[in-house]
Amino acid sequence: MDHPDYDCGVNVAFDVVGTKWKPTILWCLSQGARRFAALRREVGAISEKVLAQQLRELERDGIVTRTVHEGFPLRVEYTLTERGTRLDAALTAVAEWGEQNVDHVVAARASAHA
Amino acid sequence: MDHPDYDCGVNVAFDVVGTKWKPTILWCLSQGARRFAALRREVGAISEKVLAQQLRELERDGIVTRTVHEGFPLRVEYTLTERGTRLDAALTAVAEWGEQNVDHVVAARASAHA
């Protein structure tokens, strides 16, 4: 890949989704639109501040859309964009590899540090 | 995914390969066994020290095998393990996503910081 900022397409994807929480956020939104509170419950032990920051970054990168529905009370929903849906799909095989190899990786690291 | 250290398989894979150089190292080794000097030339602007460290980590995690061939001079070769080959394959779709979306991501970040 010939780009001034990146050697490899994988690095681009890692930049966009390579934090502790973003893969889980993508997975939750791949199941459908979510409101902030529901998303926070689903993602798990994430603070409001961190979830808001992760969503802002995903929105900036064109992965998530934030929609405000008029009415009382105001309703704010988050959904995956087309770009985000394709990234989530591309990550499926990576998630499977991770699930199949987590025990090996954790054990290999434990013995390396023993 | 129910694991004390990881919420999602993607995080496991990112832990194993989520550095600037490791995706490119994996790609180079997916093309066949490489000696250190050849790998360093192919990967590009990476220092000897950093490449050696990345290879040690990949070897620890079971992604790369380091083989010493007896003889004079001694020959050391690096190859992908079966586990590494499957990870490299799983990353193909992610690399494609990155190549297709790099311009959008770079532009989105530039305008966000403008």
gemmi code that builds the backbone of each chain (N, CA, C; Angstrom):
import gemmi

chains = {
    "A": [
        ("MET", (0.831, -1.180, 0.000), (0.000, 0.000, 0.000), (0.882, 1.252, 0.000)),
        ("ASP", (0.647, 2.096, -0.937), (1.495, 3.276, -1.103), (0.780, 4.509, -0.574)),
        ("HIS", (0.972, 4.828, 0.720), (0.311, 5.985, 1.308), (1.269, 6.635, 2.291)),
        ("PRO", (1.342, 7.968, 2.289), (2.313, 8.630, 3.166), (2.138, 8.281, 4.647)),
        ("ASP", (0.899, 8.011, 5.067), (0.654, 7.785, 6.491), (0.624, 6.306, 6.879)),
        ("TYR", (0.429, 5.422, 5.905), (0.231, 4.009, 6.242), (0.999, 3.082, 5.303)),
        ("ASP", (1.605, 2.019, 5.880), (2.271, 1.009, 5.062), (1.289, -0.066, 4.622)),
        ("CYS", (0.234, -0.245, 5.414), (-0.604, -1.431, 5.231), (-2.042, -1.089, 5.622)),
        ("GLY", (-2.997, -1.640, 4.889), (-4.413, -1.371, 5.153), (-4.824, -1.797, 6.551)),
        ("VAL", (-4.143, -2.834, 7.066), (-4.488, -3.303, 8.419), (-4.242, -2.189, 9.437)),
        ("ASN", (-3.163, -1.423, 9.251), (-2.863, -0.330, 10.184), (-3.962, 0.726, 10.172)),
        ("VAL", (-4.566, 0.963, 9.013), (-5.654, 1.942, 8.918), (-6.824, 1.465, 9.782)),
        ("ALA", (-7.177, 0.187, 9.612), (-8.308, -0.369, 10.369), (-7.997, -0.361, 11.868)),
        ("PHE", (-6.775, -0.697, 12.206), (-6.395, -0.681, 13.637), (-6.513, 0.722, 14.205)),
        ("ASP", (-6.114, 1.723, 13.407), (-6.226, 3.107, 13.874), (-7.678, 3.460, 14.174)),
        ("VAL", (-8.579, 2.925, 13.358), (-9.998, 3.281, 13.476), (-10.693, 2.489, 14.585)),
        ("VAL", (-10.274, 1.232, 14.776), (-11.075, 0.395, 15.685), (-10.213, -0.315, 16.728)),
        ("GLY", (-8.945, 0.038, 16.789), (-8.011, -0.734, 17.622), (-7.920, -0.318, 19.071)),
        ("THR", (-9.058, -0.036, 19.687), (-9.025, 0.231, 21.126), (-9.733, -0.911, 21.850)),
        ("LYS", (-9.653, -0.899, 23.161), (-10.256, -1.970, 23.974), (-11.759, -2.090, 23.683)),
        ("TRP", (-12.440, -0.959, 23.493), (-13.902, -0.988, 23.457), (-14.522, -0.974, 22.070)),
        ("LYS", (-13.796, -0.409, 21.101), (-14.453, -0.166, 19.809), (-14.918, -1.448, 19.110)),
        ("PRO", (-14.153, -2.548, 19.151), (-14.680, -3.755, 18.508), (-16.024, -4.195, 19.108)),
        ("THR", (-16.150, -4.086, 20.433), (-17.404, -4.496, 21.086), (-18.532, -3.524, 20.726)),
        ("ILE", (-18.214, -2.231, 20.659), (-19.222, -1.225, 20.266), (-19.713, -1.536, 18.855)),
        ("LEU", (-18.771, -1.859, 17.942), (-19.165, -2.183, 16.560), (-20.075, -3.403, 16.545)),
        ("TRP", (-19.711, -4.407, 17.328), (-20.502, -5.632, 17.335), (-21.932, -5.334, 17.821)),
        ("CYS", (-22.035, -4.562, 18.925), (-23.366, -4.244, 19.461), (-24.190, -3.498, 18.395)),
        ("LEU", (-23.589, -2.517, 17.735), (-24.336, -1.728, 16.743), (-24.633, -2.547, 15.493)),
        ("SER", (-23.847, -3.615, 15.276), (-24.153, -4.467, 14.105), (-25.450, -5.222, 14.339)),
        ("GLN", (-25.889, -5.260, 15.609), (-27.160, -5.940, 15.940), (-28.336, -4.973, 15.785)),
        ("GLY", (-28.056, -3.691, 15.482), (-29.143, -2.718, 15.272), (-28.851, -1.407, 15.990)),
        ("ALA", (-29.693, -0.410, 15.701), (-29.522, 0.922, 16.297), (-29.602, 0.823, 17.816)),
        ("ARG", (-28.802, 1.658, 18.482), (-28.831, 1.627, 19.955), (-28.858, 3.060, 20.485)),
        ("ARG", (-29.577, 3.237, 21.615), (-29.463, 4.488, 22.339), (-28.275, 4.383, 23.295)),
        ("PHE", (-27.800, 5.535, 23.740), (-26.544, 5.573, 24.519), (-26.612, 4.638, 25.734)),
        ("ALA", (-27.695, 4.765, 26.510), (-27.794, 3.986, 27.763), (-27.806, 2.487, 27.469)),
        ("ALA", (-28.550, 2.110, 26.439), (-28.635, 0.684, 26.091), (-27.275, 0.175, 25.637)),
        ("LEU", (-26.591, 0.999, 24.853), (-25.269, 0.608, 24.354), (-24.301, 0.437, 25.525)),
        ("ARG", (-24.386, 1.369, 26.476), (-23.485, 1.302, 27.620), (-23.725, 0.021, 28.422)),
        ("ARG", (-24.993, -0.336, 28.603), (-25.309, -1.580, 29.334), (-24.728, -2.793, 28.601)),
        ("GLU", (-24.874, -2.786, 27.265), (-24.447, -3.941, 26.480), (-22.927, -4.081, 26.436)),
        ("VAL", (-22.245, -2.919, 26.286), (-20.784, -2.975, 26.151), (-20.148, -3.444, 27.456)),
        ("GLY", (-20.760, -3.064, 28.584), (-20.248, -3.573, 29.864), (-19.560, -2.482, 30.672)),
        ("ALA", (-18.442, -2.832, 31.289), (-17.815, -1.953, 32.288), (-17.107, -0.770, 31.651)),
        ("ILE", (-17.838, 0.053, 30.928), (-17.264, 1.242, 30.292), (-17.905, 2.481, 30.906)),
        ("SER", (-17.088, 3.515, 31.154), (-17.666, 4.727, 31.753), (-18.411, 5.524, 30.678)),
        ("GLU", (-19.302, 6.386, 31.131), (-20.081, 7.233, 30.221), (-19.138, 8.092, 29.390)),
        ("LYS", (-18.138, 8.648, 30.083), (-17.206, 9.567, 29.416), (-16.425, 8.832, 28.304)),
        ("VAL", (-15.947, 7.624, 28.619), (-15.156, 6.869, 27.627), (-16.052, 6.441, 26.466)),
        ("LEU", (-17.262, 5.991, 26.760), (-18.165, 5.572, 25.678), (-18.479, 6.763, 24.766)),
        ("ALA", (-18.725, 7.920, 25.365), (-19.032, 9.110, 24.558), (-17.841, 9.450, 23.660)),
        ("GLN", (-16.629, 9.349, 24.205), (-15.422, 9.664, 23.424), (-15.246, 8.668, 22.281)),
        ("GLN", (-15.430, 7.377, 22.582), (-15.285, 6.355, 21.540), (-16.303, 6.587, 20.423)),
        ("LEU", (-17.531, 6.943, 20.788), (-18.577, 7.167, 19.782), (-18.257, 8.399, 18.938)),
        ("ARG", (-17.717, 9.451, 19.593), (-17.353, 10.665, 18.834), (-16.284, 10.318, 17.798)),
        ("GLU", (-15.297, 9.506, 18.206), (-14.213, 9.141, 17.275), (-14.746, 8.289, 16.124)),
        ("LEU", (-15.640, 7.339, 16.462), (-16.214, 6.475, 15.428), (-17.082, 7.295, 14.466)),
        ("GLU", (-17.768, 8.310, 15.005), (-18.587, 9.186, 14.161), (-17.680, 10.011, 13.245)),
        ("ARG", (-16.583, 10.556, 13.820), (-15.619, 11.338, 13.044), (-15.069, 10.501, 11.890)),
        ("ASP", (-14.772, 9.233, 12.141), (-14.147, 8.367, 11.131), (-15.163, 7.781, 10.145)),
        ("GLY", (-16.443, 8.138, 10.305), (-17.463, 7.679, 9.355), (-17.922, 6.260, 9.587)),
        ("ILE", (-17.761, 5.767, 10.811), (-18.128, 4.375, 11.133), (-19.523, 4.319, 11.746)),
        ("VAL", (-19.877, 5.390, 12.473), (-21.153, 5.443, 13.212), (-21.890, 6.728, 12.850)),
        ("THR", (-23.222, 6.639, 12.814), (-24.055, 7.836, 12.634), (-24.828, 8.079, 13.919)),
        ("ARG", (-24.863, 9.325, 14.333), (-25.617, 9.736, 15.524), (-26.854, 10.487, 15.034)),
        ("THR", (-28.035, 9.961, 15.331), (-29.277, 10.579, 14.858), (-30.094, 11.086, 16.049)),
        ("VAL", (-30.481, 12.364, 15.967), (-31.317, 12.954, 17.030), (-32.759, 12.953, 16.538)),
        ("HIS", (-33.627, 12.258, 17.246), (-35.050, 12.218, 16.876), (-35.781, 13.283, 17.694)),
        ("GLU", (-36.440, 14.210, 16.991), (-37.173, 15.286, 17.680), (-38.279, 14.701, 18.552)),
        ("GLY", (-38.782, 15.483, 19.428), (-39.887, 15.020, 20.282), (-39.493, 15.205, 21.737)),
        ("PHE", (-40.351, 14.847, 22.626), (-40.052, 15.005, 24.062), (-40.258, 13.668, 24.759)),
        ("PRO", (-39.281, 13.086, 25.408), (-37.923, 13.645, 25.417), (-37.208, 13.394, 24.094)),
        ("LEU", (-36.151, 14.147, 23.892), (-35.305, 13.984, 22.707), (-34.765, 12.554, 22.687)),
        ("ARG", (-34.690, 11.949, 21.499), (-34.146, 10.587, 21.425), (-32.891, 10.600, 20.542)),
        ("VAL", (-31.765, 10.086, 21.050), (-30.525, 10.035, 20.272), (-30.176, 8.566, 20.026)),
        ("GLU", (-29.963, 8.246, 18.761), (-29.660, 6.852, 18.419), (-28.351, 6.754, 17.647)),
        ("TYR", (-27.647, 5.659, 17.859), (-26.388, 5.406, 17.138), (-26.588, 4.206, 16.225)),
        ("THR", (-26.109, 4.338, 14.990), (-26.193, 3.222, 14.037), (-24.872, 3.102, 13.281)),
        ("LEU", (-24.585, 1.924, 12.748), (-23.398, 1.747, 11.901), (-23.679, 2.345, 10.528)),
        ("THR", (-22.710, 3.020, 9.961), (-22.808, 3.456, 8.564), (-22.516, 2.252, 7.659)),
        ("GLU", (-22.654, 2.444, 6.386), (-22.307, 1.396, 5.402), (-20.825, 1.026, 5.571)),
        ("ARG", (-19.998, 2.056, 5.735), (-18.549, 1.864, 5.927), (-18.283, 1.055, 7.208)),
        ("GLY", (-19.027, 1.376, 8.259), (-18.876, 0.671, 9.535), (-19.348, -0.768, 9.441)),
        ("THR", (-20.433, -0.974, 8.698), (-20.970, -2.339, 8.527), (-19.946, -3.197, 7.787)),
        ("ARG", (-19.272, -2.612, 6.797), (-18.263, -3.397, 6.044), (-17.044, -3.692, 6.915)),
        ("LEU", (-16.681, -2.729, 7.791), (-15.547, -2.985, 8.695), (-15.906, -4.089, 9.677)),
        ("ASP", (-17.099, -4.021, 10.239), (-17.536, -5.049, 11.188), (-17.511, -6.426, 10.526)),
        ("ALA", (-17.965, -6.492, 9.291), (-17.964, -7.775, 8.562), (-16.529, -8.265, 8.352)),
        ("ALA", (-15.624, -7.332, 8.025), (-14.222, -7.710, 7.772), (-13.557, -8.229, 9.051)),
        ("LEU", (-14.052, -7.773, 10.193), (-13.455, -8.174, 11.470), (-13.951, -9.534, 11.954)),
        ("THR", (-14.958, -10.079, 11.309), (-15.549, -11.343, 11.775), (-14.510, -12.450, 11.860)),
        ("ALA", (-13.732, -12.613, 10.771), (-12.723, -13.694, 10.753), (-11.642, -13.430, 11.799)),
        ("VAL", (-11.337, -12.158, 12.036), (-10.317, -11.813, 13.042), (-10.841, -12.163, 14.438)),
        ("ALA", (-12.121, -11.876, 14.673), (-12.729, -12.206, 15.976), (-12.689, -13.722, 16.199)),
        ("GLU", (-13.001, -14.468, 15.150), (-12.977, -15.935, 15.265), (-11.570, -16.433, 15.580)),
        ("TRP", (-10.565, -15.855, 14.889), (-9.175, -16.251, 15.164), (-8.841, -15.975, 16.637)),
        ("GLY", (-9.268, -14.831, 17.104), (-8.990, -14.448, 18.490), (-9.622, -15.410, 19.480)),
        ("GLU", (-10.887, -15.768, 19.208), (-11.582, -16.687, 20.121), (-10.907, -18.061, 20.120)),
        ("GLN", (-10.441, -18.501, 18.947), (-9.807, -19.827, 18.836), (-8.408, -19.851, 19.456)),
        ("ASN", (-7.752, -18.702, 19.545), (-6.347, -18.676, 19.953), (-6.077, -17.966, 21.276)),
        ("VAL", (-7.138, -17.454, 21.931), (-6.924, -16.672, 23.158), (-6.198, -17.496, 24.224)),
        ("ASP", (-6.582, -18.736, 24.412), (-5.948, -19.542, 25.477), (-4.458, -19.739, 25.181)),
        ("HIS", (-4.158, -19.996, 23.896), (-2.738, -20.186, 23.533), (-1.947, -18.906, 23.799)),
        ("VAL", (-2.494, -17.769, 23.355), (-1.762, -16.497, 23.486), (-1.543, -16.156, 24.961)),
        ("VAL", (-2.594, -16.298, 25.775), (-2.490, -15.968, 27.207), (-1.466, -16.899, 27.874)),
        ("ALA", (-1.508, -18.204, 27.525), (-0.567, -19.171, 28.129), (0.865, -18.882, 27.660)),
        ("ALA", (1.027, -18.576, 26.363), (2.368, -18.296, 25.821), (2.973, -17.088, 26.531)),
        ("ARG", (2.163, -16.083, 26.777), (2.683, -14.878, 27.435), (2.987, -15.140, 28.909)),
        ("ALA", (2.135, -15.938, 29.535), (2.376, -16.251, 30.959), (3.704, -17.003, 31.098)),
        ("SER", (3.931, -17.982, 30.236), (5.178, -18.777, 30.364), (6.385, -17.950, 29.963)),
        ("ALA", (6.206, -17.006, 29.036), (7.339, -16.142, 28.637), (7.756, -15.255, 29.800)),
        ("HIS", (6.790, -14.876, 30.635), (7.114, -13.973, 31.757), (7.381, -14.772, 33.034)),
        ("ALA", (7.269, -16.132, 32.987), (7.458, -16.948, 34.214), (8.937, -16.952, 34.595)),
    ],
    "B": [
        ("MET", (-17.663, -12.968, 24.070), (-16.577, -13.856, 24.462), (-16.373, -13.756, 25.975)),
        ("ASP", (-16.354, -14.903, 26.618), (-16.273, -14.915, 28.081), (-14.860, -15.283, 28.517)),
        ("HIS", (-14.015, -14.267, 28.705), (-12.624, -14.526, 29.099), (-12.186, -13.430, 30.056)),
        ("PRO", (-11.488, -13.784, 31.132), (-11.100, -12.766, 32.121), (-10.274, -11.624, 31.532)),
        ("ASP", (-9.488, -11.912, 30.499), (-8.600, -10.871, 29.965), (-9.166, -10.146, 28.747)),
        ("TYR", (-10.167, -10.734, 28.075), (-10.634, -10.143, 26.813), (-12.155, -10.179, 26.701)),
        ("ASP", (-12.717, -9.066, 26.167), (-14.155, -9.022, 25.922), (-14.492, -9.568, 24.547)),
        ("CYS", (-13.499, -9.507, 23.637), (-13.813, -9.751, 22.219), (-12.588, -10.353, 21.541)),
        ("GLY", (-12.822, -11.299, 20.644), (-11.717, -11.952, 19.931), (-10.863, -10.972, 19.152)),
        ("VAL", (-11.491, -9.873, 18.699), (-10.732, -8.880, 17.929), (-9.617, -8.286, 18.806)),
        ("ASN", (-9.909, -8.084, 20.088), (-8.885, -7.524, 20.981), (-7.689, -8.468, 21.128)),
        ("VAL", (-7.951, -9.774, 21.098), (-6.856, -10.752, 21.192), (-5.936, -10.587, 19.981)),
        ("ALA", (-6.557, -10.527, 18.807), (-5.769, -10.399, 17.566), (-5.018, -9.072, 17.552)),
        ("PHE", (-5.668, -8.012, 18.018), (-4.982, -6.705, 18.049), (-3.787, -6.757, 18.985)),
        ("ASP", (-3.944, -7.464, 20.113), (-2.818, -7.590, 21.049), (-1.632, -8.281, 20.388)),
        ("VAL", (-1.945, -9.242, 19.521), (-0.887, -10.057, 18.903), (-0.250, -9.344, 17.712)),
        ("VAL", (-1.056, -8.583, 16.973), (-0.510, -8.062, 15.704), (-0.747, -6.551, 15.558)),
        ("GLY", (-1.225, -5.919, 16.602), (-1.659, -4.520, 16.464), (-0.575, -3.480, 16.639)),
        ("THR", (0.598, -3.715, 16.069), (1.616, -2.659, 16.092), (1.826, -2.156, 14.666)),
        ("LYS", (2.624, -1.106, 14.540), (2.854, -0.488, 13.230), (3.436, -1.508, 12.246)),
        ("TRP", (4.321, -2.367, 12.709), (5.096, -3.200, 11.785), (4.581, -4.627, 11.623)),
        ("LYS", (3.907, -5.149, 12.653), (3.596, -6.583, 12.610), (2.709, -6.990, 11.425)),
        ("PRO", (1.695, -6.193, 11.047), (0.917, -6.620, 9.873), (1.788, -6.772, 8.625)),
        ("THR", (2.727, -5.846, 8.442), (3.608, -5.919, 7.254), (4.554, -7.116, 7.364)),
        ("ILE", (5.059, -7.386, 8.563), (5.929, -8.562, 8.768), (5.154, -9.837, 8.424)),
        ("LEU", (3.891, -9.912, 8.887), (3.074, -11.098, 8.591), (2.898, -11.253, 7.089)),
        ("TRP", (2.611, -10.109, 6.431), (2.382, -10.183, 4.988), (3.636, -10.689, 4.269)),
        ("CYS", (4.797, -10.140, 4.651), (6.054, -10.566, 4.001), (6.268, -12.070, 4.212)),
        ("LEU", (6.072, -12.558, 5.447), (6.307, -13.984, 5.722), (5.245, -14.861, 5.076)),
        ("SER", (4.077, -14.266, 4.758), (3.054, -15.079, 4.072), (3.500, -15.394, 2.644)),
        ("GLN", (4.508, -14.650, 2.178), (5.037, -14.885, 0.825), (6.144, -15.948, 0.847)),
        ("GLY", (6.503, -16.412, 2.073), (7.511, -17.458, 2.177), (8.530, -17.155, 3.268)),
        ("ALA", (9.365, -18.160, 3.578), (10.380, -18.006, 4.625), (11.317, -16.858, 4.281)),
        ("ARG", (11.779, -16.173, 5.325), (12.682, -15.034, 5.075), (13.817, -15.064, 6.094)),
        ("ARG", (15.013, -14.660, 5.631), (16.087, -14.423, 6.575), (15.946, -12.992, 7.087)),
        ("PHE", (16.604, -12.703, 8.226), (16.415, -11.425, 8.904), (16.689, -10.245, 7.979)),
        ("ALA", (17.833, -10.295, 7.290), (18.229, -9.138, 6.472), (17.220, -8.912, 5.339)),
        ("ALA", (16.789, -10.006, 4.733), (15.832, -9.886, 3.628), (14.515, -9.325, 4.144)),
        ("LEU", (14.106, -9.803, 5.303), (12.842, -9.334, 5.883), (12.941, -7.838, 6.188)),
        ("ARG", (14.094, -7.452, 6.718), (14.262, -6.047, 7.065), (14.184, -5.157, 5.825)),
        ("ARG", (14.806, -5.629, 4.726), (14.748, -4.847, 3.471), (13.295, -4.723, 2.998)),
        ("GLU", (12.533, -5.829, 3.096), (11.161, -5.843, 2.577), (10.213, -4.981, 3.414)),
        ("VAL", (10.396, -5.070, 4.766), (9.466, -4.344, 5.636), (9.652, -2.839, 5.474)),
        ("GLY", (10.906, -2.421, 5.236), (11.126, -0.987, 4.967), (11.857, -0.320, 6.126)),
        ("ALA", (11.427, 0.898, 6.466), (12.189, 1.757, 7.398), (12.080, 1.285, 8.841)),
        ("ILE", (12.467, 0.060, 9.112), (12.424, -0.471, 10.487), (13.844, -0.736, 10.961)),
        ("SER", (14.108, -0.407, 12.226), (15.476, -0.628, 12.726), (15.680, -2.114, 13.035)),
        ("GLU", (16.934, -2.515, 13.084), (17.264, -3.915, 13.379), (16.709, -4.305, 14.741)),
        ("LYS", (16.896, -3.385, 15.712), (16.461, -3.646, 17.085), (14.937, -3.853, 17.155)),
        ("VAL", (14.197, -2.980, 16.476), (12.730, -3.070, 16.526), (12.267, -4.343, 15.802)),
        ("LEU", (12.865, -4.657, 14.653), (12.466, -5.868, 13.930), (12.733, -7.114, 14.789)),
        ("ALA", (13.899, -7.136, 15.438), (14.225, -8.295, 16.291), (13.201, -8.428, 17.412)),
        ("GLN", (12.803, -7.301, 18.023), (11.823, -7.321, 19.111), (10.460, -7.814, 18.612)),
        ("GLN", (10.035, -7.285, 17.451), (8.742, -7.703, 16.898), (8.751, -9.208, 16.605)),
        ("LEU", (9.859, -9.711, 16.056), (9.936, -11.142, 15.734), (9.923, -11.983, 17.008)),
        ("ARG", (10.615, -11.506, 18.042), (10.613, -12.249, 19.328), (9.172, -12.351, 19.870)),
        ("GLU", (8.436, -11.241, 19.789), (7.057, -11.248, 20.307), (6.172, -12.184, 19.482)),
        ("LEU", (6.360, -12.131, 18.149), (5.543, -12.988, 17.268), (5.889, -14.465, 17.499)),
        ("GLU", (7.179, -14.716, 17.790), (7.598, -16.103, 18.082), (6.982, -16.551, 19.412)),
        ("ARG", (7.031, -15.679, 20.424), (6.436, -15.969, 21.737), (4.955, -16.307, 21.591)),
        ("ASP", (4.240, -15.560, 20.759), (2.791, -15.722, 20.611), (2.423, -16.871, 19.669)),
        ("GLY", (3.438, -17.562, 19.132), (3.156, -18.730, 18.297), (2.772, -18.379, 16.869)),
        ("ILE", (3.153, -17.190, 16.414), (2.777, -16.728, 15.068), (3.904, -17.003, 14.073)),
        ("VAL", (5.158, -16.964, 14.581), (6.350, -17.108, 13.733), (7.255, -18.192, 14.327)),
        ("THR", (7.897, -18.951, 13.435), (8.911, -19.912, 13.874), (10.279, -19.432, 13.411)),
        ("ARG", (11.246, -19.507, 14.303), (12.625, -19.127, 13.979), (13.423, -20.424, 13.865)),
        ("THR", (13.980, -20.686, 12.683), (14.711, -21.942, 12.463), (16.180, -21.635, 12.187)),
        ("VAL", (17.062, -22.316, 12.943), (18.514, -22.147, 12.734), (19.015, -23.334, 11.915)),
        ("HIS", (19.544, -23.052, 10.750), (20.082, -24.114, 9.895), (21.591, -24.220, 10.146)),
        ("GLU", (22.027, -25.409, 10.571), (23.460, -25.615, 10.843), (24.279, -25.378, 9.577)),
        ("GLY", (25.550, -25.201, 9.755), (26.424, -25.010, 8.589), (27.217, -23.738, 8.784)),
        ("PHE", (28.058, -23.416, 7.862), (28.853, -22.194, 7.967), (28.662, -21.372, 6.697)),
        ("PRO", (28.212, -20.144, 6.750), (27.771, -19.536, 8.003), (26.410, -20.105, 8.442)),
        ("LEU", (26.115, -19.899, 9.713), (24.817, -20.294, 10.285), (23.713, -19.559, 9.514)),
        ("ARG", (22.592, -20.280, 9.254), (21.496, -19.604, 8.541), (20.256, -19.591, 9.444)),
        ("VAL", (19.655, -18.406, 9.673), (18.455, -18.300, 10.508), (17.304, -17.844, 9.630)),
        ("GLU", (16.217, -18.610, 9.686), (15.069, -18.263, 8.834), (13.811, -18.096, 9.676)),
        ("TYR", (12.930, -17.214, 9.234), (11.647, -16.989, 9.907), (10.525, -17.440, 8.983)),
        ("THR", (9.569, -18.170, 9.549), (8.407, -18.617, 8.766), (7.145, -18.432, 9.604)),
        ("LEU", (6.013, -18.320, 8.941), (4.735, -18.257, 9.658), (4.368, -19.653, 10.142)),
        ("THR", (3.844, -19.752, 11.357), (3.281, -21.009, 11.828), (1.895, -21.177, 11.194)),
        ("GLU", (1.292, -22.317, 11.435), (-0.090, -22.550, 10.973), (-1.011, -21.486, 11.594)),
        ("ARG", (-0.798, -21.205, 12.870), (-1.597, -20.195, 13.590), (-1.403, -18.810, 12.955)),
        ("GLY", (-0.153, -18.531, 12.588), (0.155, -17.244, 11.962), (-0.453, -17.129, 10.571)),
        ("THR", (-0.411, -18.241, 9.847), (-0.984, -18.253, 8.493), (-2.486, -17.986, 8.554)),
        ("ARG", (-3.141, -18.574, 9.555), (-4.595, -18.350, 9.674), (-4.894, -16.908, 10.084)),
        ("LEU", (-4.038, -16.324, 10.936), (-4.246, -14.925, 11.313), (-4.055, -14.016, 10.100)),
        ("ASP", (-3.009, -14.281, 9.334), (-2.751, -13.474, 8.145), (-3.936, -13.547, 7.188)),
        ("ALA", (-4.489, -14.746, 7.029), (-5.655, -14.902, 6.136), (-6.848, -14.114, 6.668)),
        ("ALA", (-7.038, -14.165, 7.988), (-8.187, -13.461, 8.596), (-8.046, -11.947, 8.419)),
        ("LEU", (-6.810, -11.473, 8.309), (-6.585, -10.026, 8.201), (-6.772, -9.512, 6.771)),
        ("THR", (-6.904, -10.412, 5.799), (-6.992, -9.985, 4.398), (-8.136, -9.008, 4.170)),
        ("ALA", (-9.322, -9.364, 4.686), (-10.493, -8.495, 4.469), (-10.308, -7.163, 5.190)),
        ("VAL", (-9.619, -7.202, 6.333), (-9.379, -5.968, 7.096), (-8.419, -5.068, 6.310)),
        ("ALA", (-7.405, -5.685, 5.701), (-6.446, -4.912, 4.890), (-7.164, -4.258, 3.709)),
        ("GLU", (-8.073, -5.017, 3.086), (-8.825, -4.461, 1.941), (-9.675, -3.284, 2.381)),
        ("TRP", (-10.342, -3.428, 3.554), (-11.161, -2.327, 4.077), (-10.280, -1.095, 4.286)),
        ("GLY", (-9.116, -1.328, 4.844), (-8.211, -0.206, 5.118), (-7.785, 0.499, 3.842)),
        ("GLU", (-7.438, -0.302, 2.817), (-7.009, 0.301, 1.551), (-8.143, 1.095, 0.905)),
        ("GLN", (-9.373, 0.565, 1.018), (-10.526, 1.245, 0.393), (-10.933, 2.501, 1.151)),
        ("ASN", (-10.602, 2.589, 2.432), (-11.116, 3.676, 3.270), (-10.049, 4.634, 3.801)),
        ("VAL", (-8.774, 4.403, 3.462), (-7.705, 5.232, 4.015), (-7.905, 6.710, 3.678)),
        ("ASP", (-8.268, 7.020, 2.450), (-8.408, 8.434, 2.071), (-9.533, 9.100, 2.873)),
        ("HIS", (-10.633, 8.335, 3.053), (-11.752, 8.908, 3.820), (-11.325, 9.175, 5.269)),
        ("VAL", (-10.662, 8.179, 5.877), (-10.280, 8.298, 7.295), (-9.296, 9.456, 7.485)),
        ("VAL", (-8.291, 9.538, 6.604), (-7.285, 10.606, 6.728), (-7.956, 11.973, 6.558)),
        ("ALA", (-8.861, 12.084, 5.565), (-9.557, 13.369, 5.321), (-10.478, 13.711, 6.500)),
        ("ALA", (-11.188, 12.704, 7.016), (-12.121, 12.957, 8.129), (-11.354, 13.466, 9.350)),
        ("ARG", (-10.186, 12.898, 9.580), (-9.399, 13.324, 10.746), (-8.802, 14.704, 10.534)),
        ("ALA", (-8.395, 14.971, 9.297), (-7.816, 16.297, 8.999), (-8.881, 17.375, 9.219)),
        ("SER", (-10.087, 17.142, 8.720), (-11.141, 18.178, 8.860), (-11.602, 18.276, 10.312)),
        ("ALA", (-11.530, 17.185, 11.051), (-11.938, 17.238, 12.476), (-10.954, 18.096, 13.266)),
        ("HIS", (-9.712, 18.109, 12.827), (-8.699, 18.884, 13.564), (-8.485, 20.264, 12.937)),
        ("ALA", (-9.206, 20.563, 11.841), (-9.007, 21.855, 11.150), (-9.585, 22.995, 12.012)),
    ],
}
model = gemmi.Model(1)
for chain_id, residues in chains.items():
    chain = gemmi.Chain(chain_id)
    for i, (resn, *xyz) in enumerate(residues, 1):
        res = gemmi.Residue()
        res.name, res.seqid = resn, gemmi.SeqId(i, " ")
        for name, pos in zip(("N", "CA", "C"), xyz):
            atom = gemmi.Atom()
            atom.name, atom.element = name, gemmi.Element(name[0])
            atom.pos, atom.b_iso = gemmi.Position(*pos), 0.0
            res.add_atom(atom)
        chain.add_residue(res)
    model.add_chain(chain)
structure = gemmi.Structure()
structure.add_model(model)
structure.setup_entities()
